[in-house]
Each structure stands twice: as C-alpha cells, then as structure tokens.
C-alpha cells in the first residue's frame, strides 16, 4: 500500500523501496523524481532553475494524490491493490484536468514496471515507459541529421556526437513539453506502442513536464525554466567569413581587406584551429600570427569582429598538461590510460593522443579562462568558437570517464553546457556584456550562457542541405535560438564543379534566413586534417562569376534584414521562442503546419521555402491560411492560401511576407522595414 505525504510544493509517495516525488516547478509545470535510494536528491547537472509556482493546490484521496498547478494536473494512483499490482502510476492532464496529456504505463500487465531500476551500487540503468497515442507528433530533442521534423517512430540516442546534439526536450502536439532532466547517456524510443526513456547509469529518475495553450507558450515555459538566452550581440547578426583554415595572420587580413575593397559586408572573421603552439596551450603561434593586437585593431577598425577557435583538448606534451593533471582538472579514466582522442597537432607528423579538460569542475573552468585571458583576451578578443565540445572521444566509452560531477555515464552530456558556462562567467567577470560562443554541441540550458550552435561537420550535398532545415527547427524548439550551419557544407565540396556552385548558392539563400549567417568548410582539393591544412579557396568570390553575383545579393539582403534579425533576437531573449521556427509555432491550428518540414518562419513575418534539390527550379509551398501573404521580391499580394507551386529560379529563394507585418519587401529597390 502506497503512502502519500503532501507539503506546500507537492507530494511524496512511498511504496516498497521506491520514493516518488512530484513538485510544482514553474507555472503550469511539474517535476517528477523517483529513486530506490534513501531520499530524492538533486540531479548532477540538472537543467532546471528555481521556479516558483503561483497557482498550486493539492488533494490526497486515499489511493491517489492530485496536484493542480494552473492548467496542469498531475495524478498518482496507488496500484498495489490490483490483481496484478503495479507501482504508483503518474498521469498528466491539461486544461485543468479536462483532457489527458500522457501517462506512465507498463507495456504488459505481467511485464516489469513502468519505472524500472536495474543493476546495483550507486548508479542504476533507469527507465520509464509512457502510453503511446495514435496521431501524436514529437518535436525538438536537440539537433539530428535524420532529416525529420516529427520524430515519432524514431529511436534517438541520448549522447553528444559531432553533428548530433543531445537536448532531451520533447514537444508534443498533444499540448505538453517533456524534459528528460538527466545528462547521462541513454536513449528515447518514440514507438507506436509506447514511449520509453532510458538512462544507462543514474542515481534516480528525473523529468519535468509543462503544458500550454499553444506550442510557442510551451517552448517559452521550457526556455524560461532552463534559462533564457542573453541578447545577441549586434555584431553577430551580419555575415561571418570562415574556412578551414587561414594559416597566417597575413592570409586572414588579406581576405578581410578584399571584402572591403569589393564593398562587401563582413561582421566576423574566424581564426580556426592550429593557430596555437600546441593543443592545451591557448595562445597564438607567433611564427604565423606575429602581432595579434595589430590584427584585432585593424579588423575592429573595419567593423569586423575576430573569433578564435578554442579546443578543450590538452596534449601531454603541452606546457600546461602536467599542472592540470596534478590538480585534477582533466577528465579521468577509471580503467586504462586517461587519453581520449587521437588527433594531429603542431610539431608532430602523425597523430598524438590528447586529453579533455573537465568543465564540470569550477576550478578547471577558471584555469582555462585564465589561460584564454593571457592568450587572447589581452588583445581584446571576445568571440570564441568552442569546437569539439561534445566531447569527441574515441572510443566512445562514457562508463570509463570520470568527471568532477560523477561518472561519464551519468553526466557526460552536460559537457558542452559547462564548457560554455566557463567562458560566459569569464566574460561577464571581465565586464563584457556581449556574450556569444559558437559551439558544436549543447545540452538543456546551454542558451543561458550565450551558446550558439552550428550543425557540425556535415557533407557538402543537397541531401545534407535538406536535412538542415528540420535540424534547425528542432534545436530551436529545444531552447537553442542561436543556430547556424557551414554554408556549403563542411566537407566534400569542389568549388570548380557545377554541382557545388549551385549548392553553395542555394545554401547561401537559406543561410540569409538562419539566426546566424556563416560561411565555413574545407574545400577540395586539399587534405582533410592536419596542422598544415588549408583546403581550397572558400571566399564568396571563389565559386565562379554567376554564383558570386547571386551570393553578393544575398549579403546585401542580410544587411537590409539586420534590424529585423535583432528584433527577433530581442524577442528570443524575452520569451525563448526561436527566430527560426516551425510553421506550427505561428499557425498551430492548421494541420499541414505540423507536417511541413522544408519551410519555416523567420520571426513572425517571413515565410521561407528553400530549394534543397539539385536542378530544381520550382517547388510546392504551403502558405498558412491564418495570414495573407506578399511576394517578398515584388511586394505583390499572393492570390490564395494553402498549397501552391511556385517558380524558384537559381537567383531567387521563395520567400513570403505576412501582410501587415514589419516588412513590405526584401527587394533592394524597395524598403525592407515597414
């Protein structure tokens, strides 16, 4: 028989060895934790901030307890009196209890229970199973390269990998949001017969649920409880130039000067990896970068911000390794040598093994920031690219990794968030108000530290371009509003080929309407990796005259859009609703908006339908019925809503403006601000 004990913030349920805790956690939201341990504790790396609820009431009625928190009702039933007894069952209702959102459910009356703990010791393999519903759609869950917007029917690994970003927040079309508040490795199975969340190693189960009248309201509640982003710096809203890689200070400066000679806008230019002396020595190699202060001063005089690549890896031959090892600032290993990644570095022909520092350790975060201050901040550099921050270990063996916060199996997914945290805390302590770190990975709450995410080392192909649209929409739903891609893809692009030239044009057209507008990649011919790597040219004038003419126009469009971009960033900072958003965030009452994965809204007033197929010059477009639309390039009203087929010549992306919105046209001979 279960025992229910209520208090001012929720209630606890005691049954056998398990303790189940239900608490109001923000308006219309609840946190659920359960354990076989002596008490419910705080989850290491939890994404949840403190969140008061203002409209909470509690009922305990013999065999059940029910908590009302605004529109959300959480009910726990005692199942011990049934013919086939089961542990206390948690159910969630919206609209003040009028409709079921979802519920825990065992897969069979004689199967293991819906909350299951396997193994012994401090950590268990923990899982919880929920009932599946016909017609349910699931969005969010970070960023993945499967090309899907609705992820119902998939199995998603809860692990950080290059181009696969684990942010375990799911938004359902049934009117709820669900955060798996556990930063360890696991998976979620979004099957037709059940939904199951699994943690491979954890001390307790921990998840958070919210509801709202609209999907945008749900995303906003989630973003608020995990931390709203700061205001994006104005300098980040323009065009970013990057390649893998500019080898010297002179080479980088010549590219920036050429932009100015051609009259091209440029906001950020990037110093990529191997500018350092060795990995784990966070400073410029003066043989190639002889006067960083002069470089920063010249570029800032041209209105260009310098961004520097930072890797979290430490070469055992570096000057800092011994001290960091002795002070326990590096990720440990409970079996075998504590070496994590074979990679190239300065001063060695082949690969060497490098080791990751431990950003879950506050002392390690402070140590890295001190070195970054000595190596870069003293020149006025304030923009940092936090590359390889999954962390990318080979082999992938989180059970062996030991962090300050605990075992890798329990906490490793939080690595990128804590890495960004160290830089955010350092910049704020220095008096910097402009926070932006470009990161290859993120976890729930990364946005509060100014983390922007790009989609990783993807292929230079139309298939990869098509996959970026739903990838960007889902990571926005997952609380990360600042997102971008390598325009043209990262690897495999030949600037002399007709295929790649068309690809880079179509990708630029898409990139104009991404939160960040950034060119990057390693172009053929050239070695993919190594300290001498540079690849072929990757500047906007590198892809032939036809492509250059079109790309130049895209740069101008983005410049005209920058006031609108910054208005959307202000909205994201206030509400958490991303600038690049799925159609259903604006038009939730129209069924097609939940299905379309190759269009998106950029803010409330721009609908974008990119071309993602080689040679395509027309495509189908859905124009939501809830607004009237203008052709963005002519300003003319569009006749009729719903599905239409529109011409898409190479020089134009299909873009539509909401009538009565902030914009009247995007054409250079009209005004872009209403």
N, C-alpha and C positions, 0 to 999 in steps of 0.2 A: 504494500500500500504506500503510495507516494504521500509525502508531507509537503504542504505548501506554506511558505512563510513570506508575508508581504512586508514592504517597507516603503519609504517615501519615493523611491526612484524605480521600483519594480517589485519583483518577487523571485524567490529561490524555490527550487523543487528538489527534494531529497528522496531518492528511491534506490535501494540497494547501495552499491558503492558509488553511484553517479550523483554529482551535483549539477543541476541545470540552473542557469541564472538568466533572467530576462529583465532588461532595463530599458527605460526610455532614454534615447540618446539623440537629442535634437528633435525638433518639431516633426510630427508625423513619422517618426523613425524609432527603431529599437535595435538594441544589441543583444545577441544571444551567445552565451558561452556555456560550455559543459566540460566536465572533467571527471576522471576517476581518482584524481589526486585529493589531498586533504582540503583544498579550497580552490575557488576560481581566482586566477591571478591576472596580472596584466600581460598581454601577449608581447614578446620581444619584437620590436619594430612595428608595433601597431600603427596603422594609418590614421586612427581616429583621434581627433582633438576632443577637448572637453566641450560638450554641447548640452546646454540646459534645455529642458522641455517645459512648456508653459501650460499645457492643457492635458494633464495626466490624471486618470482615475483608475482604480483597481477593485476587482471583485474576486473573492475566493468562495467558491460554491461547492464544498465537499470534494468531489472528484475532479475539479477543474479550477483553473485560475484564469482570469481575463484582465488584460491591461488595455485601456484606451489611451492613446496618445494622439490627439487630434483626429485625423481621419483613419489612422492605423489602429487596428485591433489585433493583439497577439493573444492567442488562447493556447493553454497547455492542458491536455487531457491525461488523466491517470488511466493507463491501460492495464493495470495489474489485475483487475477483476474479470477480465475477459477469459473465454475458454482457452484462447492462445494468448497469454499475456504479452504485452509489449511495453517498452519503456515509455515514459511520458512523451506525448506526441505534441509537437509545436505546429500551430496553424496560424495563418496570417490572412486578415481581411481588410479590405479598403472601404471607403465611403462610410466610415463609422460602423463597420460590421455588416454592411448590406451585401457585399459580394466577396467571394473567396479570391484571394490573390494567388496563393500557393500554400502547400503544406508538406511537412515531412511525411514520408510514407515508406514502409518496408516493401521490398519487391514481392514478397510472398509471406503468407501467414506463418509458415514454419522456417522462414529464412532468417539469417542474422538480422539484428535490429537495425532501424533506420540510422541511428547513431552508433558507430562501431569503433572500438579501440583495439588494435592488435599489437602484440609484442609486449615486452616487459621493460622495466627500467624507467628512466625519466621521460623518454620520448616514445610515442606510440604512432603507428600508422592509423590515422584518424580519418573517418569518412562519414558523410551524412547524405541520405538519399531523400529526394523530394518527388512528389507526384508530377507526372507529365500531363500536359493538356494539348488536345488537338488544336491546331491553328496558332499555337504560341510561337512568337518570334523573339530571338535573343540577339542583342547588340552590345557593342563595347568590347570588353575583355582585352584591352590593350591594342596592339598592332600585330597583325599576322599577314602572311603573304599568300593565303589561300584564295584570295580574290572574292571572298564572300562578304556581304554586308550582314544579312541574317545568318547567325551561326548555329541555329537549331539544327541538330543532326550531326554536329561535329564532335570530335574529341580534341580538346585543346590542352597541350602540355603547359603546366604552370611552371615555367622555367625561363630564364633570360638567355636568349641567344642572339647572335648578330642578325638583325632584321626582324626578329621575333621578340616583341616587347610584352612582358607579363604585367598587366594591370588587372587584377581579378575582380573587376566590377562589371556586372551584367545588368542591362536594361531590358525589361520585358514589355511587350505590347499589351500585357495584361494589367499594366499600371503600377509596376513596382521596380525598384532598383535593389540589387543584392551585391554586397561587398564581401568577398571571402577575405577576412581580415587576418590572414596568415601568410607571412612572407617566405614560407618554405617551399620546397619543390613538391609538385604533385600534378594533378590533372583535374579537368572537369569534363564529364560525359553528358552531353546535351542530347540524349537519345529520345526516340519517340515513346518509349515505355517508361522512362524515368530520367531524372537529372541526378547526377551523383558528383559531389565534390570530394576530392581526396587529397590529404596531406601525407606525404611519405614519412614524415617524422615531426611530431608536435607534442607539446605537453597538454594541450586542450584544444577543443573546437571553439572557433570564434568567428561569427559572421554578423553583418549589420544589414538591416532592411529599411527601406523607406518607400513611401507612396506619394502620389501627387495627382493633380487633375490633368496635367499634360506631361509629356516626356521631357520637355525643357525644364519644367519645375522639378522633376526627379533628378535630372543632371545637376541642376543648381544646388539642390539639397546635398547631394553627394559631394560636390566640389566644396561646398561650404564646410562640411564636417571634416573633410580631409585637408582643407586649406586652400583658400582662393589664391590665384596667381597674383604677383605684383603687376603694376602697369608696365607693359612692354616698352623698352626704350625707343624713342622716335628714330634713332639711327638704325635700328634693326628692321624698319619697315620698308627699306629700299632694296636695291639689288646687291647680292653678295657674289663676289668672284672667288673661285677656288679651283684648284686642280691638285692631283696627286702626282708630283708635288713641285712647288717652286724651290729650287735648290739653294738659291743665294738671295741675299738682300738686294743685290743689283737686279736680278731677274724679276723679283716681285715688284720692285719700284718701277721698272720699265713697263710692266703691264698696267699698273695704276696710271702712269703718265700717258700711256697710249689711250686709255679710256678718256682722259681729259682732252688729249689732242683731237680725238674724234667727236668730242662733245657728248659722250655717253655718260649717263648717270651711274654712279658707283657709291655704295654706302659702306660696304665691308669687304675687306680682302683678307685672305686666310693664309697663315703660315702653318703648313701641315707638318706631319711628323718627320723625324730625323733632322730637325733643325738643332737638336740638342747635342751634347757631347756624348752622353750615354743615357739609356733609359734609367730613370731614378736619379738623374741629375737635371733638375728642372731649370735649365738655363740655355742660352744661345751658344752655339759653337761659333766662336769669334772668327774662325778661319773663313766661314761662309756668311756670317752676319756680324760684320766688324763694328757697326755703330747703330745699335737698335734705337737709341734715343733720337738720332737724326732721322731714321726711318719713320718712327712714330710721329715726330714733329712734322715732317714733310707731308705725310699722309693725312694727319689731322688738319693741316692747313688746307688740304684739298677737300676736306669734308668726308674723309674716309676713316673708318674705324679699323684697327688691326685686331684680328682674332688669332690666338695662338693655340695650337693643339697640345693638349696635356694627356699623357697616358698614365694610368695608375700602376704601371709595372716598374719593377726595380731589378736591374741587372746586378748579379752578385759581384761583378767587377766594378760597380759604380762607387763613388766616394761616400754615398750615404747608406749603403747596404748594411755594413757592419753595425753601425749605430742603431738603425731601425730594427735590425734583427735582435740585438741585445735588449732593446727597450720594449719588445713585443708589439711593434707597430705594423708587422706584416701578417698576412693570413697564414695560420699554422696548418699543420697536417698531422692527423692522428695516426697515420700509417704511411710509411715511406718517406721519401725526401720531400721537403716543402718547396717544390719547384712546379710552376703552374703552366707555362706556355713556352713552347719552342718558337723563337722568333729571331729576326735579324736585328742587328744593332751596329752602331759605329765601331770601327776598329776591329772588325771580325768578318772574314769572308763568308763563312757559313752561319748557321743558326746557333743561338745560345739559348739557355733556359733562363727565363725571367720569372719573377715572383710578384704577386699583387700585394699592395698595402691594404690595410684593414680600415675602411672608413667608418665602420660601426664603433670604432674606438675614438672617443673625442680627442684624446691626446694625439692620435695619428692624424686626425683631420687638422689639428693645429700645427703639427710638424710640417705637413705638406704645404699648408698655406704660408708658413714662414719661408720655406724654400721658394715657393712661387713668388712671394713678395720680393725676395732677393734677386730672383732671376728674371722677373717680368714686370711686376707691379712698380718697381722703382723707375721704369721708363714710362709709366702712365698707362700701361696696357690694362684694360678692364674687361675684355671679352675673351672667354675661354671655351675651347672646344674639348669636351670631356669624352674622348674617344675610347673604345674598347672597354666600356664600363659595365658590361653585363654581370660579372667579369667573364671574359672569354678564356676558359681554362680547358686544357687538353691533357688527359682525357677529362670528360665531364664527370666529375666524381664528388658531388657535394657532401656525401657522407664522410669523406676524408677531411674536408676543410674545417678548420676551427677558427671562429671569429670571436671577437670580444663579446658579442651578443649571444653567442652559442654556436651550436653545430651548424655547418652549412646546410644540412638537410632541413633545418628548421628556419633559417634566417637569410639564406643567400640571395633571394630575390630582392631584398631591400638594399643591396649593394649600390645600385646607381642612384637611389634617392639620397642615401647618406653621403655619397661622394659629392653630389651637387650641393648638399647641405653645407659641407665644409667650405666650399667656395662662396656660397651665399653668406654664411656667417662672417667669413673673412672680409668680403667686400663691404658688408654693412658696417663692420667694425672700423673699416678704413674711411667711412663716411660716404661711400658710393651709394647713390640711390638707384642707379640704372643696373638692374640685375638681369642677366641672360647668360645661361650656359647651354651650349649646343651639346646634346647627349645622344649616345647611340641606344640607350635604354632608359627605363624609368620604372618606378613602382607607384602604387597608390600614394598620393601626397607629394610626388616629385614637383608638381606645379607650384607649390608654395615656395619653393626655393629658386624659382626663375628658370626651371629646366625646360628648354625647348628640345624636341626630339626630331631626329630625321630617320628615314626608313632603312638605313643601313646599306650594306654592300650588295645591292640588287643588280640584276643584269640590265644591260643596255638592249632592251627589246620592247616591242609593243605589248607583249603579254605582261611584262613587268610593269609598264606604264598603266595598263588597265587595272592591275591589282592594287596600285597605289591609291586609287580613288576610294574604295571601301576601307583600305587600311587607314587612311587619314580620317575618314568619317568615324570609324570605330574608336580610334585613340582620342578623338575629341570628345566622344561620349564618355570615355574613360577618365575624363578630368584633365587631359593634357591639351590646352588650347593652342599652344605654340608648336607647330609641326611643319615639316618640310621634307623634301626628297633631294637626291642628287639629280638635278636636271640632266636628262640624257642617260640616266642610269650610271652605276658605278663602274662596271667592268664589261668589256667586250665590244665597245663602240669604236668603229673605224671612221674618222672624220671625212675620209675621201669617198665613202660609199654612199650611194643614193638612199639606201635604206636608213642609215644612221642620220643622214642630213634631214630626212623627213621626220624621223623620230625626234630629233632634238628640237625641231620647230614645234611639233605637237606638244612636246614636253614643256617647252617654254610657255606656250599658250596656257597650259594647265597651271604651270608654276606661278604665273601672274596672280592667280586667284587662290593661292595657298597662303596660309598665315605668314610664312617666311619664303622669300623668293631667292633661290640659291642655286648656282651652277657649281657642280663638282664632278669628279670622276677621273679614272685613269684611262687614257685613250690609247688605242693601238696605232702603230706598233710600239712595243716597249715592255720591259719586264714588269710583272705584276707587283712584286715586292722586292725589298732590299734597300739598303741605305743610300745607294746611288740612283734610285729610281726617279724618273720624272715623267715618263709617258709622252705621248704626242700632245700637240697644242690643244688647249681646251678653253680658248677665249671666244667671245661672242662672234668674232670675225674669222674664226677658224674653220667654218663649215661651208664655205662657198658663198658666192655673191647673193644668190637667191635667198638662201637661209639667213644670211646676215641682214638683208633688207627687212625680212619679216621679224627677226629677233630684235632688231633695233626698234621697231614699232612696239614690240612687247615691253621693252624697257620704258618707253615713253608712257605707255598705258599704266604701268605700275606707278610711275611717278605721279600721274594725274590722280591715281587712286589712293595715294598715301594718306590724305586726310580722312577718307572713309575707312581705310585699314586701321588707323589709330582710334577712330571712334568705336570700331568693333573690339579693339583690344581693351578700351576703357570699359566696354560692356562686359567683356570676359573677366576683367579684374573685379567687377562689381557683383557678377552673378555666377561666373563659372561656365556659362553657355559658350561653346567654342565659336570662333568666327566661321570656320569651315564646318558646315553642319548638314546632316542628312535631311532630306526634304521633310520627313515627318516631324522634325523638331519645329518647323514652321507651320506645317499643314497636317496635323495629326489625325484629322477626321476624314482624310481621303485615303482609301485603301491602297492605291498604287504608290503613294509616297513611302509606304513601309516596304515596298518591293524593289524600287528603282535603286540600283547600286552604281550606276555610271553617270549620275548627275549629282549636283549638290548646290546648296545655298552658300553664298559667301556673305555673311551677315544676313539681315532680313530682306534685303532689296535686290540682290544679284543672284540669278539662277545660272549655273554654269553646266554646260554639257560638252565635255571634252571629247575629241576624237582619239580613239585608242586602238585603231585598226589600220595597218599599213595600206595605203592607197585609197582609203575611204574618203569620199567627197560628199556624202550625205549620211544622215543618221536619224533615227527615231528619237523624239524628245517628248517627255511628259511635262506639260505646263499645268500646275495645280489650278483647280477651279476656284480656290479661295482668293485669288487675286487676278487683276488684269495686268497684261504684260506689254512692254515695249521692246522692240528690237534694239539692242544696245548700241549698234553701229549706225543706225539711221534715225533712231528716236521715234520711229513709226509704231503705232499700236499694232499688236499682233491679233489677227482675227481668230477668235475661237480658242478654247482651252482644251485640256485633255491631251490625247496623243496626236502628234503631228510628225511629218517627215520634213526635215529642213536641209537645205543645201549647206555644205561645210567645205568650201574651197580651202586649199592649203593655207592661204594667208589669213584665214579667219577661224576662230573658235566660236561655237554657238553660245551666246550669252544673251540673257533677257533681264530686263529691269522691271521691278514692280512699279506700276503706275501709282503716282502719289508718294513714292519713296524719296530717298535722299538724292537719287541720281536721275538725270534725264537722258544722258547719252555718255558713251565712253569714247566717242569719236574725237579726233584732235581738232576738228573744225566746229565742235560744239562744246558745251560746258559739261564737265563731269560732275560738278556739285550742283545739286538742286537748291 
